[in-house]
Amino acid sequence: MLKIYDGGLPVAKILEEWYQEESTSNYGAFLPFIGTIRDEDGIIGLSFDIYEPILKKWFEAWVNKAKSRGAIIKMAHSRGDVLLHESSYIACVFSPKRRVALEFIDEFVEDFKASAPIWKYDLKDGKRIYALDRSTAINGSGLLGVNG
Amino acid sequence: MVRVEFLGPIQKDTLELEITNLKELADVLQKLPEMAEWLENSAIAVNDTLTSELDIALKDGDKISMLPPVCGG
C-alpha cells in the first residue's frame, strides 16, 4: 500500500484506515512512523517532487522484503507544498511480534531517505529552494560524470 | 530516438537523442555547462530501472532518467 497525496497528509484518517484494514489480520504489532514539518530556519513549509515509476518499484521491493519476514508495510507521502506542523510522510509496519516491526521500520526509513526518488525544497522568502545539503546521492550516482 | 528526462530540481527540458549507449550520452551531457553540477551526483535509470553500467545498449524508444540527490520525508 503506497499512496501519494497532494499537500499535507490527513494523519488520523490514514492511521485509522490502516488500523481497520489489518484489525483482524492477527498482527501483534502495528508500528507507525509519522514525519512532520518542523519550524526551523525561517521556512513556512517544505515542498516535494516525486518520480512515481521508480518509487513504486522501490516500494514493491520492500513489500517483498517485509513479506519474507512475515510482515507488511504501508506508506503515504505528500507531493507539492506541506506547511509547518503538517505531516508529509507516514510509514508503518505490521508484524506478528514487535521485534521484527521495530527493526524493519528503522531499515525501511533509512533506505527511504537514501534511495526513494523524492526531492525536497524549502519554502522560504517566497521561493522554493532545493535542499541539496540535506539530500543523498543515490547509490551508483556519477555514472555519466567524467569519472563514471 | 532515445528520450532523456531530467528529474526533480534539474531545470532542463527533455532531450531526444540518437544514441546507442550511455557512454554517448555522457559525451553529450559533459559538453553542456548547465549539467556540470549534476553529472557527478546523479543516478541514471533506463526504462525506470537504475543502472550502474555505461555500456548498456540503448534502442529506439528507450527512456533515460537522471535522478539528482534525494530527500524524502
Backbone of each chain as ProteinMPNN parsed JSONL, in Angstrom:
{"seq_chain_A": "MLKIYDGGLPVAKILEEWYQEESTSNYGAFLPFIGTIRDEDGIIGLSFDIYEPILKKWFEAWVNKAKSRGAIIKMAHSRGDVLLHESSYIACVFSPKRRVALEFIDEFVEDFKASAPIWKYDLKDGKRIYALDRSTAINGSGLLGVNG", "coords_chain_A": {"N_chain_A": [[0.844, -1.203, 0.0], [0.89, 1.92, -1.144], [0.518, 5.306, -1.045], [0.068, 8.441, -2.593], [-0.336, 11.79, -1.759], [-1.709, 15.001, -2.529], [-0.339, 17.782, -1.058], [-0.417, 18.316, 2.6], [-0.582, 15.409, 4.786], [-3.555, 13.619, 5.75], [-3.394, 12.685, 8.734], [-4.707, 11.304, 10.945], [-6.839, 10.069, 9.636], [-5.546, 8.382, 7.792], [-4.095, 6.645, 9.494], [-6.194, 5.48, 10.876], [-7.511, 4.161, 8.787], [-5.539, 2.292, 7.978], [-5.248, 0.846, 10.333], [-7.808, -0.247, 10.586], [-7.875, -1.813, 8.264], [-6.192, -3.922, 8.891], [-7.164, -4.97, 11.194], [-8.154, -7.458, 11.874], [-6.175, -9.167, 11.123], [-4.429, -10.553, 12.616], [-1.942, -9.554, 13.433], [0.492, -8.805, 15.83], [1.807, -6.469, 16.316], [1.732, -3.036, 15.488], [3.341, -0.6, 13.988], [3.717, 2.65, 13.529], [5.442, 5.28, 11.77], [5.633, 8.692, 11.845], [6.29, 11.493, 10.026], [6.803, 14.932, 10.527], [6.59, 18.455, 9.657], [8.983, 20.621, 10.795], [9.319, 23.793, 12.487], [11.803, 25.679, 11.471], [14.795, 27.476, 10.616], [13.5, 29.605, 9.337], [11.621, 28.728, 7.465], [8.427, 28.356, 5.754], [7.316, 26.044, 5.179], [7.654, 22.827, 3.528], [8.347, 21.447, 0.267], [7.605, 18.971, -2.216], [8.839, 16.947, -4.888], [8.039, 14.048, -6.763], [9.058, 11.02, -8.291], [7.145, 8.819, -9.601], [7.192, 6.215, -11.059], [9.684, 4.907, -10.433], [9.644, 5.091, -7.675], [7.515, 3.409, -7.066], [8.547, 0.889, -7.849], [10.725, 0.68, -6.105], [9.349, 0.623, -3.666], [7.865, -1.704, -3.965], [9.855, -3.652, -3.866], [10.495, -3.499, -1.165], [8.083, -4.303, -0.043], [8.129, -6.994, -0.705], [10.366, -7.777, 0.744], [9.458, -7.346, 3.335], [7.414, -9.214, 3.396], [8.872, -11.574, 3.364], [9.65, -11.672, 5.963], [7.37, -12.097, 7.303], [5.884, -9.832, 7.631], [4.053, -6.746, 6.922], [4.124, -3.697, 5.003], [3.161, -0.257, 4.852], [2.755, 2.883, 3.226], [2.603, 6.44, 3.052], [2.902, 9.492, 1.261], [3.535, 12.981, 0.754], [2.944, 15.167, -2.05], [3.999, 18.164, -3.604], [3.272, 21.253, -1.827], [3.77, 21.363, 1.738], [2.795, 22.479, 4.821], [4.113, 24.079, 7.869], [4.187, 21.983, 10.719], [2.444, 20.184, 9.665], [2.035, 16.825, 8.339], [4.222, 15.029, 6.164], [4.945, 12.507, 5.605], [4.246, 9.152, 6.207], [4.966, 6.002, 7.429], [4.436, 2.532, 7.994], [4.687, -0.539, 9.82], [3.339, -3.747, 10.043], [3.514, -6.578, 12.05], [3.838, -10.0, 13.207], [5.161, -10.161, 15.713], [6.715, -7.771, 18.014], [9.51, -7.251, 17.692], [10.436, -7.702, 15.043], [8.997, -5.69, 13.689], [9.993, -3.346, 14.899], [12.707, -3.389, 14.158], [12.464, -3.488, 11.395], [11.15, -1.116, 10.597], [13.071, 0.777, 11.065], [15.178, 0.064, 9.261], [13.762, 0.346, 6.882], [12.962, 3.084, 6.798], [15.457, 4.337, 6.797], [16.534, 3.459, 4.324], [14.629, 4.52, 2.676], [15.16, 7.266, 2.97], [17.631, 7.378, 1.702], [17.282, 6.397, -0.875], [14.701, 6.613, -2.085], [12.991, 8.082, -4.831], [12.487, 11.066, -4.361], [12.254, 14.569, -4.065], [13.216, 17.313, -2.095], [12.23, 20.581, -1.118], [12.84, 23.746, 0.391], [10.412, 26.051, 1.532], [10.676, 29.315, 1.445], [11.093, 32.774, 2.017], [9.422, 33.403, -0.142], [10.321, 31.717, -2.091], [11.131, 28.519, -3.692], [13.302, 26.341, -2.646], [15.734, 24.052, -3.489], [16.739, 21.423, -1.369], [19.596, 20.713, -1.288], [21.813, 20.311, 0.452], [20.817, 18.626, 2.389], [20.266, 16.362, 1.108], [20.736, 13.073, -0.386], [22.973, 11.4, -2.509], [21.926, 8.927, -4.75], [22.818, 5.46, -4.601], [25.424, 4.541, -6.807], [25.504, 6.856, -8.225], [26.835, 9.426, -10.441], [27.579, 8.153, -12.705], [27.518, 9.2, -15.32], [29.37, 11.153, -15.165], [32.69, 12.654, -15.395], [34.319, 10.82, -14.211], [32.862, 8.578, -14.357]], "CA_chain_A": [[0.0, 0.0, 0.0], [1.643, 3.169, -1.283], [-0.4, 6.351, -1.5], [0.615, 9.786, -2.719], [-1.359, 12.818, -1.546], [-1.33, 16.391, -2.81], [-0.348, 18.566, 0.186], [-0.213, 17.621, 3.88], [-1.295, 14.133, 4.938], [-4.589, 13.507, 6.782], [-2.742, 11.653, 9.55], [-5.638, 10.47, 11.715], [-7.63, 9.272, 8.682], [-4.685, 7.33, 7.236], [-3.814, 5.65, 10.54], [-7.451, 4.773, 11.15], [-7.741, 3.231, 7.662], [-4.563, 1.197, 8.036], [-5.58, 0.033, 11.506], [-9.015, -1.026, 10.268], [-7.559, -2.802, 7.223], [-5.47, -5.079, 9.448], [-7.627, -5.18, 12.57], [-8.383, -8.881, 12.153], [-5.14, -9.924, 10.4], [-3.651, -11.3, 13.617], [-0.615, -8.992, 13.701], [0.59, -8.384, 17.238], [2.447, -5.158, 16.421], [1.442, -2.031, 14.458], [4.328, 0.418, 14.336], [3.754, 3.746, 12.558], [6.395, 6.391, 11.867], [4.978, 9.872, 11.26], [7.215, 12.614, 9.887], [6.114, 16.22, 10.445], [7.435, 19.582, 9.251], [9.361, 21.445, 11.951], [9.55, 25.219, 12.287], [13.239, 25.948, 11.622], [15.482, 28.211, 9.537], [12.65, 30.587, 8.667], [10.776, 28.181, 6.392], [6.988, 28.292, 6.045], [6.926, 24.672, 4.886], [8.503, 22.116, 2.571], [7.636, 21.048, -0.942], [8.185, 17.71, -2.688], [8.619, 16.333, -6.198], [8.142, 12.58, -6.681], [9.043, 10.284, -9.559], [6.383, 7.644, -9.163], [7.529, 4.87, -11.584], [10.778, 4.266, -9.678], [9.204, 4.965, -6.274], [6.681, 2.199, -6.958], [9.427, -0.288, -7.907], [11.482, 0.65, -4.849], [8.444, 0.21, -2.592], [7.499, -3.108, -4.206], [10.961, -4.477, -3.359], [10.37, -3.54, 0.296], [6.905, -5.124, 0.26], [8.575, -8.392, -0.762], [11.278, -7.991, 1.864], [8.607, -7.452, 4.524], [6.694, -10.488, 3.296], [9.786, -12.658, 3.725], [9.765, -11.701, 7.428], [6.03, -12.254, 7.86], [5.359, -8.506, 7.961], [3.614, -5.921, 5.796], [4.402, -2.266, 5.167], [2.299, 0.7, 4.164], [3.43, 4.173, 3.203], [1.936, 7.576, 2.415], [3.813, 10.639, 1.143], [2.969, 14.181, 0.124], [3.52, 15.793, -3.237], [3.68, 19.589, -3.542], [3.607, 22.004, -0.606], [3.299, 20.902, 3.044], [3.11, 23.597, 5.714], [4.66, 23.762, 9.19], [3.449, 21.14, 11.666], [1.694, 19.14, 8.96], [2.831, 15.619, 8.069], [4.495, 14.755, 4.748], [5.392, 11.125, 5.417], [3.884, 8.135, 7.203], [5.266, 4.619, 7.068], [4.13, 1.658, 9.126], [4.925, -1.977, 9.687], [2.565, -4.699, 10.86], [4.196, -7.872, 12.11], [3.295, -10.85, 14.265], [5.76, -9.787, 17.007], [7.21, -6.399, 17.969], [10.927, -7.11, 17.342], [10.542, -7.562, 13.584], [8.48, -4.371, 13.292], [10.917, -2.299, 15.382], [13.913, -3.405, 13.325], [12.135, -3.263, 9.988], [10.801, 0.292, 10.336], [14.345, 1.505, 11.046], [15.818, -0.232, 7.968], [12.927, 0.865, 5.794], [13.017, 4.555, 6.754], [16.815, 4.719, 6.394], [16.68, 3.266, 2.884], [13.731, 5.518, 2.072], [15.888, 8.547, 2.933], [18.801, 7.299, 0.821], [17.016, 5.836, -2.202], [13.392, 6.88, -2.709], [13.119, 9.218, -5.751], [11.68, 12.205, -3.89], [13.127, 15.742, -3.909], [12.683, 18.22, -1.079], [12.522, 22.011, -1.286], [12.399, 24.646, 1.463], [9.587, 27.192, 1.131], [11.288, 30.372, 2.263], [11.22, 34.082, 1.34], [8.678, 33.38, -1.405], [10.98, 30.855, -3.077], [11.14, 27.06, -3.496], [14.757, 26.148, -2.735], [16.144, 22.643, -3.407], [17.503, 21.159, -0.144], [20.734, 19.882, -1.711], [22.703, 19.963, 1.567], [20.197, 17.574, 3.211], [19.918, 15.267, 0.203], [21.708, 11.984, -0.522], [23.113, 10.858, -3.862], [21.523, 7.515, -4.819], [23.922, 4.532, -4.888], [25.734, 4.423, -8.237], [25.476, 8.18, -8.863], [28.091, 9.864, -11.058], [27.869, 7.275, -13.848], [27.74, 9.973, -16.545], [30.385, 12.167, -14.908], [33.983, 12.394, -16.046], [34.924, 9.632, -13.598], [31.871, 7.492, -14.405]], "C_chain_A": [[0.877, 1.25, 0.0], [0.674, 4.208, -1.804], [0.296, 7.701, -1.509], [-0.538, 10.782, -2.588], [-0.832, 14.174, -2.001], [-1.443, 17.186, -1.514], [-0.185, 17.695, 1.418], [-1.084, 16.384, 4.021], [-2.395, 14.237, 6.004], [-4.212, 12.361, 7.728], [-3.744, 10.722, 10.231], [-6.43, 9.545, 10.79], [-6.803, 8.102, 8.143], [-4.435, 6.237, 8.283], [-5.055, 4.823, 10.86], [-7.725, 3.73, 10.055], [-6.814, 2.03, 7.755], [-4.884, 0.247, 9.206], [-6.783, -0.863, 11.215], [-8.712, -2.133, 9.254], [-6.957, -4.081, 7.814], [-6.001, -5.496, 10.821], [-7.893, -6.643, 12.898], [-7.334, -9.759, 11.455], [-4.204, -10.692, 11.332], [-2.202, -10.839, 13.742], [-0.587, -8.492, 15.145], [1.16, -6.997, 17.39], [2.074, -4.288, 15.231], [2.306, -0.834, 14.812], [4.364, 1.514, 13.273], [4.9, 4.725, 12.845], [5.74, 7.571, 11.154], [5.973, 11.018, 11.229], [6.435, 13.911, 9.737], [7.114, 17.344, 10.149], [7.702, 20.469, 10.46], [9.573, 22.896, 11.54], [11.031, 25.495, 12.545], [13.76, 26.712, 10.414], [14.572, 29.133, 8.72], [11.786, 30.053, 7.534], [9.297, 28.306, 6.776], [6.452, 26.894, 5.745], [7.959, 24.03, 3.977], [7.655, 21.782, 1.342], [8.354, 19.836, -1.54], [7.834, 17.431, -4.15], [8.805, 14.827, -6.021], [8.198, 12.007, -8.092], [8.425, 8.917, -9.28], [6.81, 6.301, -9.753], [8.635, 4.18, -10.776], [10.417, 4.143, -8.199], [8.392, 3.681, -6.099], [7.534, 0.931, -6.986], [10.208, -0.445, -6.607], [10.583, 0.111, -3.718], [8.08, -1.268, -2.731], [8.588, -4.053, -3.685], [10.881, -4.591, -1.834], [9.14, -4.33, 0.747], [7.315, -6.592, 0.29], [9.513, -8.736, 0.382], [10.487, -8.169, 3.174], [7.91, -8.818, 4.556], [7.582, -11.642, 3.75], [9.998, -12.745, 5.239], [8.395, -11.803, 8.104], [5.361, -10.938, 8.197], [4.752, -7.85, 6.724], [3.952, -4.46, 6.081], [3.388, -1.456, 4.372], [2.989, 2.054, 4.241], [2.561, 5.219, 2.52], [2.93, 8.73, 2.364], [3.115, 11.775, 0.418], [3.696, 14.534, -1.153], [3.104, 17.265, -3.18], [3.97, 20.158, -2.161], [2.972, 21.399, 0.649], [3.74, 21.947, 4.062], [3.59, 23.123, 7.084], [3.669, 22.957, 10.017], [2.488, 20.158, 10.993], [2.624, 17.946, 8.752], [3.004, 15.431, 6.561], [4.774, 13.267, 4.516], [4.89, 10.239, 6.56], [4.271, 6.776, 6.636], [4.851, 3.76, 8.25], [4.436, 0.21, 8.771], [3.937, -2.708, 10.587], [3.344, -6.002, 10.878], [3.629, -8.694, 13.269], [3.831, -10.462, 15.645], [6.501, -8.468, 16.875], [8.635, -6.277, 17.421], [11.136, -6.914, 15.834], [10.114, -6.164, 13.157], [9.45, -3.262, 13.699], [12.166, -2.233, 14.513], [13.591, -3.003, 11.883], [11.841, -1.79, 9.695], [12.079, 1.133, 10.263], [15.052, 1.306, 9.698], [15.067, 0.434, 6.822], [13.057, 2.384, 5.682], [14.409, 5.029, 6.345], [17.004, 4.575, 4.886], [15.778, 4.23, 2.112], [14.473, 6.847, 1.91], [16.995, 8.531, 1.883], [18.451, 6.978, -0.631], [15.709, 6.252, -2.857], [13.48, 8.142, -3.574], [12.147, 10.35, -5.426], [12.649, 13.36, -3.643], [12.436, 16.771, -3.039], [13.138, 19.648, -1.337], [12.058, 22.761, -0.039], [11.513, 25.719, 0.855], [9.995, 28.349, 2.035], [11.423, 31.648, 1.437], [10.554, 34.069, -0.039], [9.301, 32.494, -2.476], [10.847, 29.378, -2.706], [12.576, 26.621, -3.742], [15.117, 24.68, -2.497], [17.068, 22.43, -2.205], [18.687, 20.241, -0.446], [21.58, 19.42, -0.525], [22.114, 18.881, 2.473], [19.87, 16.348, 2.369], [21.073, 14.271, 0.063], [21.755, 11.508, -1.966], [22.764, 9.365, -3.822], [22.761, 6.671, -5.148], [24.164, 4.434, -6.384], [25.718, 5.755, -8.96], [26.844, 8.53, -9.434], [28.452, 9.066, -12.29], [28.216, 8.07, -15.113], [28.768, 11.09, -16.35], [31.72, 11.783, -15.532], [34.685, 11.178, -15.455], [34.018, 8.409, -13.67], [32.393, 6.265, -15.087]], "O_chain_A": [[1.513, 1.589, 0.998], [0.075, 4.035, -2.866], [1.011, 8.06, -0.574], [-1.58, 10.631, -3.226], [0.359, 14.457, -1.869], [-2.523, 17.262, -0.929], [0.135, 16.51, 1.324], [-2.176, 16.309, 3.458], [-2.195, 14.869, 7.042], [-4.647, 11.224, 7.551], [-3.646, 9.501, 10.11], [-6.663, 8.382, 11.118], [-7.291, 6.976, 8.048], [-4.55, 5.048, 7.986], [-4.97, 3.616, 11.086], [-8.109, 2.594, 10.333], [-7.252, 0.887, 7.626], [-4.801, -0.975, 9.08], [-6.793, -2.051, 11.538], [-9.224, -3.247, 9.367], [-7.182, -5.179, 7.305], [-5.365, -6.281, 11.525], [-7.862, -7.032, 14.065], [-7.568, -10.945, 11.221], [-3.3, -11.394, 10.879], [-1.329, -11.624, 14.11], [-1.523, -7.843, 15.612], [1.031, -6.388, 18.451], [2.098, -4.751, 14.09], [2.054, -0.139, 15.795], [4.979, 1.33, 12.223], [5.271, 4.96, 13.995], [5.34, 7.459, 9.995], [6.448, 11.466, 12.272], [5.515, 13.995, 8.924], [8.317, 17.198, 10.362], [6.776, 20.999, 11.073], [9.953, 23.192, 10.407], [11.467, 25.54, 13.695], [13.216, 26.598, 9.316], [14.845, 29.407, 7.552], [11.272, 30.828, 6.728], [8.953, 28.357, 7.957], [5.29, 26.592, 6.018], [9.005, 24.613, 3.693], [6.426, 21.828, 1.378], [9.566, 19.691, -1.387], [6.705, 17.645, -4.591], [9.633, 14.388, -5.223], [7.473, 12.454, -8.98], [9.084, 7.997, -8.796], [6.799, 5.308, -9.026], [8.527, 2.992, -10.472], [10.837, 3.193, -7.539], [8.558, 2.958, -5.117], [7.273, -0.004, -6.229], [10.34, -1.547, -6.075], [10.998, -0.736, -2.926], [7.998, -1.992, -1.739], [8.291, -5.115, -3.137], [11.165, -5.65, -1.273], [9.16, -4.958, 1.806], [6.915, -7.343, 1.18], [9.468, -9.839, 0.925], [10.808, -9.023, 4.0], [7.83, -9.475, 5.594], [7.126, -12.565, 4.425], [10.469, -13.765, 5.744], [8.272, -11.62, 9.315], [4.389, -10.906, 8.953], [4.92, -8.344, 5.609], [4.053, -4.041, 7.234], [2.84, -1.91, 3.367], [3.713, 2.342, 5.194], [1.874, 4.931, 1.54], [3.707, 8.931, 3.298], [2.231, 11.564, -0.412], [4.882, 14.25, -1.325], [1.991, 17.581, -2.758], [4.796, 19.628, -1.418], [1.814, 20.981, 0.641], [4.926, 22.265, 4.155], [3.493, 21.943, 7.422], [2.467, 23.223, 10.01], [1.801, 19.392, 11.67], [3.834, 18.039, 8.959], [2.072, 15.64, 5.784], [4.833, 12.814, 3.373], [5.09, 10.551, 7.734], [3.937, 6.448, 5.498], [4.909, 4.213, 9.393], [4.442, -0.194, 7.609], [3.73, -2.333, 11.742], [3.785, -6.477, 9.832], [3.02, -8.151, 14.191], [3.085, -10.431, 16.624], [6.878, -8.073, 15.772], [8.943, -5.293, 16.749], [11.918, -6.062, 15.412], [10.792, -5.524, 12.353], [9.697, -2.34, 12.922], [12.631, -1.146, 14.171], [14.35, -2.276, 11.241], [12.244, -1.276, 8.651], [12.154, 2.088, 9.49], [15.474, 2.277, 9.07], [15.668, 1.01, 5.916], [13.244, 2.909, 4.584], [14.534, 6.018, 5.623], [17.566, 5.46, 4.241], [16.132, 4.694, 1.028], [14.423, 7.472, 0.851], [17.267, 9.55, 1.248], [19.244, 7.259, -1.53], [15.617, 6.242, -4.085], [13.986, 9.166, -3.113], [11.143, 10.561, -6.106], [13.729, 13.166, -3.086], [11.253, 17.068, -3.205], [14.28, 19.892, -1.725], [11.008, 22.449, 0.522], [11.818, 26.245, -0.216], [9.697, 28.36, 3.229], [11.828, 31.594, 0.276], [11.071, 34.659, -0.987], [8.87, 32.51, -3.629], [10.502, 29.03, -1.576], [13.023, 26.536, -4.886], [14.838, 24.132, -1.431], [18.05, 23.151, -2.032], [18.77, 19.13, 0.077], [22.019, 18.271, -0.491], [22.849, 18.275, 3.252], [19.263, 15.399, 2.864], [22.226, 14.586, 0.356], [20.72, 11.243, -2.577], [23.252, 8.632, -2.962], [23.643, 7.114, -5.884], [23.219, 4.262, -7.154], [25.896, 5.798, -10.177], [27.871, 8.016, -8.991], [29.519, 9.272, -12.869], [29.09, 7.672, -15.883], [29.009, 11.881, -17.262], [31.855, 10.713, -16.125], [35.54, 10.572, -16.102], [34.337, 7.35, -13.13], [31.676, 5.271, -15.204]]}, "seq_chain_B": "MVRVEFLGPIQKDTLELEITNLKELADVLQKLPEMAEWLENSAIAVNDTLTSELDIALKDGDKISMLPPVCGG", "coords_chain_B": {"N_chain_B": [[15.41, 6.875, -31.608], [16.125, 8.216, -28.446], [14.721, 9.085, -25.334], [15.553, 11.541, -22.943], [15.127, 12.298, -19.648], [15.053, 14.811, -17.141], [15.034, 14.874, -13.752], [13.281, 16.098, -10.76], [15.013, 18.721, -9.19], [16.574, 19.447, -11.397], [16.708, 21.734, -13.785], [15.839, 21.326, -16.694], [14.754, 20.807, -20.006], [13.261, 17.866, -21.515], [15.352, 15.78, -23.526], [15.778, 14.58, -26.87], [17.552, 12.109, -28.355], [19.834, 10.677, -30.748], [21.303, 8.085, -29.851], [23.318, 5.248, -28.878], [24.284, 4.07, -26.641], [25.052, 4.538, -23.085], [27.472, 5.762, -22.747], [27.749, 7.423, -24.919], [25.766, 9.236, -24.288], [26.865, 10.355, -21.987], [29.025, 11.685, -23.156], [27.658, 13.651, -24.632], [26.297, 15.107, -22.592], [28.365, 15.978, -20.968], [29.38, 18.064, -22.348], [27.692, 20.146, -21.934], [27.374, 23.093, -20.203], [25.445, 23.663, -18.209], [24.926, 21.228, -17.081], [27.013, 20.49, -15.528], [27.009, 20.64, -12.699], [25.418, 18.5, -12.025], [26.186, 16.001, -13.071], [28.027, 14.476, -11.593], [26.696, 13.801, -9.275], [24.318, 12.537, -9.777], [22.036, 9.809, -10.296], [21.323, 7.222, -12.735], [18.649, 6.008, -14.65], [17.407, 3.468, -16.779], [14.645, 3.034, -18.684], [13.137, 3.183, -16.309], [14.556, 1.622, -14.502], [17.195, 1.57, -12.261], [20.645, 1.946, -13.099], [24.092, 0.835, -13.242], [25.834, 0.552, -15.217], [27.745, 1.609, -17.944], [27.862, 0.672, -20.549], [25.449, -0.329, -21.449], [23.271, -1.314, -24.024], [21.289, 0.841, -25.968], [17.997, 1.278, -27.303], [15.691, 2.304, -29.901], [13.141, 4.371, -28.644], [13.659, 3.967, -25.969], [13.746, 5.12, -22.535], [15.527, 7.375, -20.658], [16.342, 8.365, -17.387], [17.406, 10.962, -15.263], [18.494, 11.179, -12.015], [18.834, 13.349, -9.469], [20.418, 14.024, -6.158], [18.48, 12.741, -3.419], [15.77, 13.341, -1.056], [13.456, 12.341, 0.793], [10.505, 12.478, 2.914]], "CA_chain_B": [[15.452, 8.069, -30.767], [16.064, 7.933, -27.013], [14.302, 10.265, -24.557], [16.316, 11.735, -21.7], [14.35, 13.159, -18.747], [15.819, 15.335, -16.001], [14.026, 14.855, -12.688], [13.43, 16.927, -9.563], [15.466, 20.112, -9.3], [17.356, 19.748, -12.61], [15.838, 22.563, -14.632], [16.209, 21.12, -18.095], [13.713, 20.123, -20.77], [13.579, 16.535, -22.039], [16.114, 15.734, -24.774], [15.591, 13.394, -27.71], [18.887, 11.954, -28.945], [20.162, 9.455, -31.495], [22.464, 7.493, -29.191], [23.162, 3.792, -28.785], [24.666, 3.598, -25.3], [25.141, 5.633, -22.112], [28.743, 6.461, -22.932], [27.47, 8.528, -25.852], [25.001, 10.248, -23.539], [27.836, 11.046, -21.128], [29.783, 12.614, -24.015], [26.777, 14.788, -24.955], [25.977, 15.922, -21.404], [29.587, 16.593, -20.424], [29.667, 19.294, -23.118], [26.708, 21.174, -21.593], [27.791, 23.734, -18.949], [24.395, 23.623, -17.171], [24.864, 19.893, -16.482], [28.237, 20.22, -14.774], [26.751, 20.428, -11.264], [24.562, 17.335, -11.791], [26.678, 14.723, -13.6], [28.763, 13.684, -10.604], [25.88, 13.398, -8.114], [23.019, 11.992, -10.2], [21.916, 8.402, -10.696], [20.737, 7.057, -14.063], [17.74, 4.878, -14.842], [16.996, 3.163, -18.15], [13.276, 2.497, -18.62], [12.73, 3.189, -14.894], [15.378, 0.748, -13.665], [18.501, 2.194, -12.022], [21.735, 1.177, -13.689], [25.456, 1.265, -12.925], [26.641, 0.12, -16.367], [27.779, 2.584, -19.034], [27.821, 0.081, -21.892], [24.137, -0.886, -21.788], [22.828, -0.924, -25.368], [20.006, 1.547, -25.987], [17.263, 1.099, -28.56], [14.69, 3.314, -30.207], [12.014, 4.394, -27.705], [14.088, 3.848, -24.57], [13.661, 6.325, -21.708], [16.582, 7.511, -19.655], [16.011, 9.38, -16.392], [18.541, 11.388, -14.453], [17.947, 11.419, -10.674], [19.779, 14.027, -8.566], [20.31, 13.564, -4.771], [17.085, 12.655, -2.948], [15.487, 13.557, 0.371], [12.038, 12.227, 1.082], [10.125, 12.538, 4.329]], "C_chain_B": [[15.267, 7.675, -29.302], [15.65, 9.215, -26.29], [15.105, 10.345, -23.268], [15.57, 12.748, -20.829], [15.204, 13.566, -17.552], [14.848, 15.569, -14.855], [14.325, 15.848, -11.565], [13.945, 18.314, -9.88], [16.27, 20.426, -10.551], [16.432, 20.472, -13.593], [16.258, 22.412, -16.088], [15.105, 20.338, -18.798], [14.212, 18.762, -21.253], [14.345, 16.649, -23.366], [15.708, 14.49, -25.558], [16.863, 13.244, -28.532], [18.995, 10.647, -29.72], [21.442, 8.887, -30.884], [22.225, 5.999, -29.008], [23.644, 3.226, -27.453], [24.862, 4.81, -24.368], [26.451, 6.407, -22.216], [28.555, 7.653, -23.876], [26.674, 9.633, -25.169], [25.936, 11.06, -22.639], [28.611, 12.069, -21.949], [28.959, 13.858, -24.35], [26.623, 15.704, -23.739], [27.211, 16.607, -20.824], [29.963, 17.875, -21.169], [28.712, 20.436, -22.748], [27.058, 21.802, -20.235], [26.748, 23.599, -17.838], [24.291, 22.251, -16.504], [26.033, 19.608, -15.547], [27.952, 19.897, -13.304], [25.979, 19.144, -10.98], [25.197, 15.994, -12.18], [27.33, 13.851, -12.535], [27.868, 13.17, -9.463], [24.527, 12.785, -8.499], [23.113, 10.524, -10.6], [21.175, 8.346, -12.037], [19.831, 5.822, -14.081], [17.45, 4.72, -16.33], [15.652, 2.444, -18.061], [12.865, 2.216, -17.172], [13.415, 2.132, -14.025], [16.755, 1.392, -13.511], [19.605, 1.311, -12.581], [23.085, 1.707, -13.23], [26.407, 0.891, -14.057], [26.575, 1.15, -17.489], [27.544, 1.956, -20.406], [26.514, -0.651, -22.208], [23.718, -0.394, -23.176], [21.449, -0.276, -25.279], [19.33, 1.319, -27.332], [16.215, 2.197, -28.708], [13.524, 3.23, -29.214], [12.404, 4.249, -26.247], [13.978, 5.191, -23.857], [14.774, 6.31, -20.67], [16.173, 8.617, -18.691], [17.261, 9.689, -15.575], [18.006, 11.835, -13.098], [18.999, 12.072, -9.77], [19.577, 13.556, -7.112], [18.898, 13.731, -4.205], [16.969, 12.96, -1.449], [13.995, 13.526, 0.606], [11.772, 12.454, 2.564], [9.914, 13.932, 4.857]], "O_chain_B": [[14.371, 6.901, -28.963], [16.157, 10.296, -26.59], [15.31, 9.34, -22.587], [15.401, 13.905, -21.214], [15.977, 12.768, -17.022], [13.932, 16.382, -14.979], [15.436, 16.361, -11.432], [13.392, 19.009, -10.733], [16.626, 21.587, -10.756], [15.503, 19.886, -14.148], [16.949, 23.27, -16.639], [14.588, 19.351, -18.275], [15.415, 18.534, -21.383], [14.034, 17.491, -24.209], [15.338, 13.471, -24.974], [17.218, 14.131, -29.309], [18.345, 9.653, -29.397], [22.541, 9.182, -31.356], [21.083, 5.54, -28.986], [23.44, 2.047, -27.164], [24.838, 5.957, -24.814], [26.526, 7.569, -21.818], [29.113, 8.73, -23.669], [26.88, 10.817, -25.436], [25.819, 12.281, -22.538], [28.832, 13.192, -21.496], [29.478, 14.974, -24.356], [26.796, 16.918, -23.839], [27.111, 17.693, -20.254], [30.765, 18.671, -20.682], [28.9, 21.567, -23.195], [27.038, 21.108, -19.218], [27.1, 23.441, -16.669], [23.638, 22.121, -15.468], [26.037, 18.593, -14.85], [28.568, 19.0, -12.73], [25.885, 18.728, -9.826], [24.785, 14.953, -11.669], [27.203, 12.627, -12.567], [28.232, 12.222, -8.768], [23.687, 12.544, -7.631], [24.111, 10.064, -11.156], [20.491, 9.294, -12.423], [20.196, 4.75, -13.598], [17.271, 5.703, -17.05], [15.539, 1.385, -17.444], [12.321, 1.158, -16.858], [12.924, 1.788, -12.95], [17.406, 1.722, -14.502], [19.514, 0.084, -12.543], [23.214, 2.878, -12.873], [27.626, 0.908, -13.888], [25.49, 1.523, -17.934], [27.079, 2.63, -21.325], [26.465, -1.485, -23.112], [23.801, 0.799, -23.467], [20.556, -0.782, -24.6], [19.99, 1.185, -28.362], [15.902, 2.916, -27.759], [12.986, 2.15, -28.974], [11.554, 4.394, -25.368], [14.097, 6.251, -24.471], [14.93, 5.354, -19.91], [15.714, 9.678, -19.113], [18.054, 8.806, -15.247], [17.179, 12.743, -13.017], [19.951, 11.412, -9.353], [18.664, 12.773, -6.849], [18.216, 14.721, -4.472], [17.934, 12.85, -0.693], [13.34, 14.569, 0.616], [12.698, 12.602, 3.361], [9.592, 14.105, 6.032]]}, "name": "protein", "num_of_chains": 2, "seq": "MLKIYDGGLPVAKILEEWYQEESTSNYGAFLPFIGTIRDEDGIIGLSFDIYEPILKKWFEAWVNKAKSRGAIIKMAHSRGDVLLHESSYIACVFSPKRRVALEFIDEFVEDFKASAPIWKYDLKDGKRIYALDRSTAINGSGLLGVNGMVRVEFLGPIQKDTLELEITNLKELADVLQKLPEMAEWLENSAIAVNDTLTSELDIALKDGDKISMLPPVCGG"}
